[in-house]
Amino acid sequence: MPVIGKGTLTSFRVAGIDIEIDYSWAIIFLLVLFGLAAGYFPQVIPGYNWVEYWIVGLTATVLFFASIVIHELSHAMMANSYGHRVSRITLFIFGGMAHLSAEPQKATEELLIASVGPLTSFVLGVFFWAIPRVFDLSSWRLWSETFTYLGIINIALAVFNLLPGFPLDGGRILRAFFWWQSGDVVAATARAGRWATGVVYGLIILGGLEILGGALLGGIWLILIAMFLRSASAASVQNVTVERILGAAQVRDIMVREPQVVRADESLADVVENYFLKFGYAGFPVMRDGRVVGLISLAQVQQCPPAARATRRVENVMRALDGSVTIAPGATVLDALHKMAEAETGRLLVMDGDRLAGLITRSGVARFLQIKSRLEMPVELTGTNNV
């Protein structure tokens, strides 16, 4: 059964892949529905009653977002064919996103994974556009216009995704080309990121012109998309750089060995006083009778009212030991970061069989990254060698 995470409205599964619908997606769904049912269809084909407009509006909206799901599924299935596990797709206010477990390993893989999405949207566009022409829906004008609209919007979606703005599909195709040219994925990603900056400024200018031309909502929407693309591009470039710096580093290389532990039967008040405040850490392994049984973090303590902490025990609020918060010493640090993100935690218990081997934390990985990046970066790029 799909797990509904924080910020997720609902979740369902298609072809073994969880489709999560973010709360923000409801906003764009309602905007598109209202725009079609109360604006587009009444203007394009007047003379029908409001019930009919809302029926075709709802149908077109559902099929449009189903098309986005199919677009993302095509990415996911292509990535899965190369062994890059995609188990989750998120629909949110700016579209959809397939969550790859790792970046593609070759430029050809990147090219195929990126290009299959726009190709799928283009095929869907032709399919919808052809329906009223193949089946002659001229006497069903509302439905004919519905399928024509879906054809046009899917082709427009394909064209938009082909813009050379990383991490849009077009930007990923561009990165694949640069990667093939240079053989350096980090340099190719940085170069594709610079192209994204040009696309961002272009969308902002176009949005401004839309606003000046009286299309306030459309102009604001283009500017918001530009801001999202700018943020997503910067994050993607950073992620690739982080993956390259970490390389094949293993959990055992940076984990905290023999971490401070707390007992499961201790009160939260004692733990706050004797561990969190004393050592300054944000989480500790929990032991009972010499065996690790869970993990407690500052966030879990905060959820308990201060007045109740004297009587509540660690075992009452801790995160129980399970596979979501454990990792093996030989796993890569990248695997650890992905697992922390999936488990929504800042630390993992490093388990060597049934034995607690250590603790790996997101802050520890950040310090490792900072030091390693400075050691590998020339002095003139770091800006100083005094600290």
C-alpha positions as CSV (number, residue, x, y, z in Angstrom):
1,M,0.0,0.0,0.0
2,P,1.5,3.4,-0.9
3,V,2.6,5.5,2.0
4,I,1.2,9.0,2.2
5,G,3.9,11.4,3.3
6,K,3.9,14.9,4.7
7,G,2.4,17.4,2.4
8,T,0.7,14.7,0.3
9,L,-3.0,14.8,-0.4
10,T,-3.3,11.2,-1.5
11,S,-1.4,8.4,-3.2
12,F,-2.0,5.6,-5.5
13,R,0.1,3.0,-7.4
14,V,0.5,2.5,-11.2
15,A,2.8,-0.2,-12.6
16,G,4.5,-0.6,-9.2
17,I,5.2,3.1,-8.9
18,D,3.6,5.3,-6.2
19,I,1.9,8.4,-7.6
20,E,1.8,11.0,-4.8
21,I,-0.4,14.1,-5.2
22,D,0.9,17.1,-3.3
23,Y,-1.5,19.5,-1.6
24,S,-0.3,22.3,-3.9
25,W,-1.6,20.2,-6.9
26,A,-5.2,20.8,-5.8
27,I,-4.7,24.6,-6.5
28,I,-3.6,24.1,-10.1
29,F,-6.3,21.4,-10.7
30,L,-9.0,23.8,-9.6
31,L,-7.6,26.7,-11.6
32,V,-7.5,24.6,-14.8
33,L,-10.9,23.2,-14.2
34,F,-12.4,26.7,-13.6
35,G,-10.5,28.2,-16.5
36,L,-11.9,25.5,-18.9
37,A,-15.4,25.2,-17.6
38,A,-16.1,28.9,-17.0
39,G,-13.8,30.5,-19.5
40,Y,-12.3,28.6,-22.4
41,F,-15.2,26.3,-23.5
42,P,-18.0,28.9,-23.2
43,Q,-15.9,31.4,-25.3
44,V,-14.8,28.9,-27.9
45,I,-18.2,27.1,-28.3
46,P,-21.1,29.3,-26.9
47,G,-24.7,28.2,-26.6
48,Y,-24.5,25.2,-24.2
49,N,-25.7,25.2,-20.6
50,W,-23.3,25.4,-17.6
51,V,-23.7,21.7,-16.7
52,E,-22.3,20.6,-20.0
53,Y,-19.4,23.1,-19.8
54,W,-18.5,21.7,-16.3
55,I,-18.8,18.1,-17.5
56,V,-16.4,18.6,-20.4
57,G,-14.2,20.9,-18.3
58,L,-13.8,18.2,-15.6
59,T,-13.2,15.6,-18.3
60,A,-10.5,17.7,-20.0
61,T,-8.8,18.5,-16.7
62,V,-8.7,14.9,-15.5
63,L,-7.3,13.7,-18.9
64,F,-4.8,16.6,-18.9
65,F,-3.4,15.6,-15.6
66,A,-3.5,11.9,-16.5
67,S,-1.4,12.9,-19.5
68,I,1.2,14.4,-17.1
69,V,1.2,11.2,-15.1
70,I,1.8,9.2,-18.3
71,H,4.6,11.6,-19.2
72,E,6.3,11.0,-15.9
73,L,5.7,7.3,-16.0
74,S,7.5,7.2,-19.3
75,H,10.6,8.7,-17.6
76,A,10.3,6.3,-14.7
77,M,10.0,3.2,-16.9
78,M,12.9,4.2,-19.1
79,A,15.0,4.9,-16.0
80,N,14.0,1.6,-14.4
81,S,15.1,-0.2,-17.6
82,Y,18.6,1.1,-16.9
83,G,18.5,0.1,-13.2
84,H,17.9,3.6,-11.8
85,R,15.1,2.7,-9.4
86,V,12.1,5.1,-9.6
87,S,9.5,4.1,-7.1
88,R,7.7,7.4,-6.7
89,I,6.3,10.2,-8.8
90,T,5.0,13.4,-7.2
91,L,2.4,15.7,-8.8
92,F,2.6,19.3,-7.5
93,I,1.6,22.8,-8.5
94,F,4.2,23.1,-11.3
95,G,3.7,19.7,-12.8
96,G,5.2,16.3,-12.1
97,M,8.5,14.8,-11.0
98,A,9.8,11.3,-11.1
99,H,12.2,10.6,-8.3
100,L,15.3,8.8,-9.6
101,S,17.4,6.9,-7.0
102,A,20.6,8.1,-8.7
103,E,21.8,10.2,-11.6
104,P,22.2,8.4,-15.0
105,Q,25.7,6.9,-15.4
106,K,26.1,7.6,-19.1
107,A,25.2,10.4,-21.5
108,T,23.2,8.0,-23.7
109,E,21.1,7.0,-20.7
110,E,20.5,10.6,-19.8
111,L,19.5,11.3,-23.4
112,L,17.0,8.5,-23.6
113,I,15.5,9.0,-20.1
114,A,15.0,12.7,-20.8
115,S,13.7,12.5,-24.4
116,V,11.1,9.9,-23.8
117,G,8.9,12.3,-21.8
118,P,8.4,15.0,-24.5
119,L,8.1,12.2,-27.1
120,T,5.3,10.6,-25.0
121,S,3.5,14.0,-24.7
122,F,3.8,14.5,-28.4
123,V,2.3,11.1,-29.2
124,L,-0.5,11.8,-26.7
125,G,-1.1,15.1,-28.4
126,V,-1.4,13.6,-31.8
127,F,-3.7,10.8,-30.4
128,F,-6.1,13.3,-28.8
129,W,-6.1,15.6,-31.8
130,A,-6.9,12.7,-34.2
131,I,-9.9,11.4,-32.2
132,P,-12.5,13.9,-33.4
133,R,-11.2,13.7,-37.0
134,V,-11.1,9.9,-37.2
135,F,-14.5,9.4,-35.6
136,D,-16.1,12.5,-37.0
137,L,-17.4,14.2,-33.8
138,S,-18.6,17.3,-35.7
139,S,-22.1,16.8,-34.3
140,W,-20.7,16.6,-30.8
141,R,-18.9,20.0,-30.9
142,L,-18.1,20.2,-27.2
143,W,-16.4,16.8,-27.1
144,S,-14.7,17.5,-30.4
145,E,-13.2,20.7,-28.9
146,T,-12.3,18.8,-25.7
147,F,-10.1,16.3,-27.6
148,T,-8.7,19.1,-29.8
149,Y,-7.8,21.0,-26.7
150,L,-6.1,18.0,-25.2
151,G,-4.1,17.4,-28.4
152,I,-2.9,21.0,-28.5
153,I,-2.1,21.2,-24.7
154,N,-0.1,17.9,-24.8
155,I,2.0,19.1,-27.8
156,A,2.5,22.5,-26.0
157,L,3.6,20.5,-22.9
158,A,6.1,18.6,-25.1
159,V,7.5,21.8,-26.6
160,F,7.7,23.5,-23.1
161,N,9.6,20.6,-21.7
162,L,12.1,20.8,-24.6
163,L,13.2,24.2,-23.5
164,P,16.9,24.0,-22.7
165,G,16.4,24.9,-19.1
166,F,18.0,22.2,-16.8
167,P,16.3,20.3,-15.1
168,L,13.6,20.4,-17.8
169,D,13.8,17.5,-20.2
170,G,15.3,19.8,-22.9
171,G,17.9,20.9,-20.4
172,R,18.7,17.3,-19.6
173,I,19.0,16.5,-23.3
174,L,21.4,19.5,-23.6
175,R,23.4,18.2,-20.6
176,A,23.6,14.8,-22.3
177,F,25.1,16.5,-25.3
178,F,27.7,18.4,-23.3
179,W,28.4,15.3,-21.3
180,W,29.0,13.3,-24.5
181,Q,31.3,16.1,-25.7
182,S,33.4,16.5,-22.6
183,G,33.0,13.2,-20.7
184,D,32.6,15.2,-17.5
185,V,29.1,15.2,-16.0
186,V,29.8,17.9,-13.4
187,A,31.1,20.3,-16.1
188,A,28.2,19.4,-18.4
189,T,25.7,20.0,-15.6
190,A,27.2,23.4,-14.7
191,R,27.1,24.4,-18.4
192,A,23.4,23.2,-18.8
193,G,22.7,25.2,-15.6
194,R,24.0,28.4,-17.2
195,W,21.6,27.8,-20.2
196,A,18.8,27.5,-17.7
197,T,19.6,31.0,-16.4
198,G,18.9,32.3,-19.9
199,V,15.6,30.4,-20.1
200,V,14.6,31.8,-16.6
201,Y,15.2,35.4,-17.7
202,G,13.3,34.8,-21.0
203,L,10.3,33.5,-19.1
204,I,10.4,36.5,-16.7
205,I,10.5,38.9,-19.6
206,L,7.7,37.1,-21.4
207,G,5.7,37.1,-18.1
208,G,6.3,40.9,-17.8
209,L,5.0,41.4,-21.3
210,E,2.0,39.3,-20.6
211,I,1.2,41.5,-17.5
212,L,1.6,44.7,-19.5
213,G,-0.7,43.2,-22.2
214,G,-3.4,42.7,-19.7
215,A,-2.9,39.0,-19.0
216,L,-2.2,39.4,-15.3
217,L,-2.7,35.8,-14.3
218,G,-0.8,34.3,-17.2
219,G,2.1,36.7,-16.7
220,I,2.4,36.0,-12.9
221,W,2.2,32.2,-13.7
222,L,5.2,32.5,-16.1
223,I,7.2,34.4,-13.6
224,L,6.4,31.8,-10.9
225,I,7.5,29.0,-13.2
226,A,10.7,30.9,-13.9
227,M,11.5,31.2,-10.2
228,F,10.8,27.5,-9.7
229,L,13.0,26.6,-12.6
230,R,15.8,28.8,-11.2
231,S,15.6,27.1,-7.8
232,A,15.3,23.6,-9.3
233,S,18.3,24.2,-11.6
234,A,20.5,25.4,-8.8
235,A,19.5,22.4,-6.6
236,S,20.2,19.9,-9.4
237,V,23.6,21.4,-10.2
238,Q,24.4,21.2,-6.5
239,N,23.2,17.6,-6.2
240,V,25.4,16.4,-9.1
241,T,28.4,18.2,-7.6
242,V,27.7,16.6,-4.2
243,E,27.5,13.2,-5.8
244,R,30.8,13.7,-7.5
245,I,32.6,14.9,-4.4
246,L,31.2,12.0,-2.3
247,G,32.1,9.5,-5.0
248,A,32.3,6.0,-3.5
249,A,32.6,7.1,0.1
250,Q,31.1,4.6,2.5
251,V,29.1,5.0,5.6
252,R,31.9,3.5,7.7
253,D,34.2,6.3,6.5
254,I,32.3,9.1,8.2
255,M,30.0,7.6,10.8
256,V,30.3,8.4,14.5
257,R,31.9,5.3,16.1
258,E,30.7,4.3,19.6
259,P,28.0,7.0,19.7
260,Q,26.6,8.2,23.0
261,V,23.4,6.1,23.7
262,V,20.4,6.6,26.0
263,R,18.3,4.0,27.8
264,A,14.8,3.2,26.7
265,D,13.4,3.5,30.3
266,E,14.9,7.0,31.0
267,S,12.5,9.9,31.3
268,L,12.4,12.6,28.6
269,A,13.3,15.2,31.2
270,D,16.5,13.3,32.2
271,V,17.4,12.8,28.6
272,V,17.0,16.5,27.8
273,E,19.1,17.5,30.8
274,N,21.8,14.8,30.6
275,Y,22.1,14.2,26.9
276,F,20.6,16.8,24.6
277,L,21.8,19.8,26.6
278,K,25.0,18.2,27.8
279,F,26.3,16.9,24.5
280,G,24.6,19.2,22.0
281,Y,23.5,16.4,19.6
282,A,20.1,16.3,18.0
283,G,19.6,12.6,18.3
284,F,20.8,9.4,20.1
285,P,20.5,5.6,19.6
286,V,18.2,4.0,22.2
287,M,19.3,0.8,24.1
288,R,17.5,-1.8,26.2
289,D,19.3,-4.6,27.9
290,G,22.4,-4.0,25.8
291,R,20.6,-4.1,22.4
292,V,19.6,-1.1,20.2
293,V,15.9,-0.7,20.0
294,G,15.3,2.7,18.4
295,L,16.3,6.2,17.7
296,I,15.3,9.4,19.5
297,S,15.6,12.9,18.1
298,L,15.1,16.4,19.5
299,A,12.0,16.7,17.2
300,Q,10.3,13.8,19.0
301,V,11.0,15.3,22.4
302,Q,9.6,18.6,21.3
303,Q,6.3,16.9,20.4
304,C,5.9,16.1,24.1
305,P,4.7,19.0,26.3
306,P,7.4,20.1,28.8
307,A,5.1,19.4,31.8
308,A,4.8,15.7,30.7
309,R,8.4,15.0,30.1
310,A,9.1,13.9,33.7
311,T,6.7,11.0,33.3
312,R,7.1,10.1,29.7
313,R,9.8,7.5,28.8
314,V,12.1,7.5,25.8
315,E,10.5,4.2,24.6
316,N,7.1,6.1,24.5
317,V,8.3,8.6,21.8
318,M,11.3,7.0,20.1
319,R,11.3,5.8,16.5
320,A,11.4,2.0,16.9
321,L,14.2,0.1,15.2
322,D,13.3,-0.9,11.6
323,G,14.8,-0.9,8.2
324,S,13.9,2.7,7.5
325,V,16.4,4.1,10.1
326,T,19.2,1.6,9.7
327,I,22.0,1.2,7.2
328,A,25.0,-1.1,6.8
329,P,28.6,0.2,7.3
330,G,29.5,-0.7,3.7
331,A,26.6,1.2,2.1
332,T,27.6,4.4,0.2
333,V,27.1,7.8,1.8
334,L,24.8,8.7,-1.1
335,D,22.6,5.7,-0.2
336,A,22.5,7.0,3.4
337,L,21.4,10.5,2.2
338,H,18.7,9.1,0.0
339,K,17.5,6.9,2.9
340,M,17.5,9.9,5.3
341,A,15.3,11.8,2.9
342,E,12.9,8.9,2.4
343,A,12.6,8.3,6.2
344,E,12.4,12.1,6.9
345,T,15.2,11.9,9.5
346,G,18.5,13.5,10.0
347,R,20.4,10.4,11.2
348,L,20.6,6.7,10.7
349,L,21.7,3.8,12.9
350,V,24.7,2.0,11.4
351,M,24.1,-1.7,12.1
352,D,26.6,-4.5,11.5
353,G,24.2,-7.4,11.9
354,D,22.6,-7.0,15.3
355,R,25.4,-4.8,16.6
356,L,25.3,-1.0,16.7
357,A,28.4,0.0,14.7
358,G,27.9,3.8,14.7
359,L,25.7,6.7,13.8
360,I,25.6,8.7,10.5
361,T,24.1,12.2,10.5
362,R,23.2,14.6,7.8
363,S,25.3,17.3,9.6
364,G,28.2,14.9,9.6
365,V,27.9,14.4,5.9
366,A,27.7,18.1,5.4
367,R,31.0,18.7,7.3
368,F,32.7,15.9,5.3
369,L,31.5,17.5,2.1
370,Q,32.7,20.9,3.2
371,I,36.2,19.7,4.1
372,K,36.6,17.5,1.1
373,S,35.4,20.1,-1.4
374,R,37.9,22.7,0.1
375,L,40.8,20.2,0.0
376,E,40.0,19.3,-3.6
377,M,39.4,22.9,-4.8
378,P,42.2,25.2,-5.8
379,V,43.0,28.1,-3.4
380,E,42.1,30.7,-5.9
381,L,38.6,29.2,-6.2
382,T,38.0,28.9,-2.4
383,G,38.7,32.6,-2.0
384,T,40.9,32.2,1.2
385,N,43.3,29.8,2.9
386,N,43.2,31.4,6.3
387,V,40.4,29.3,7.9
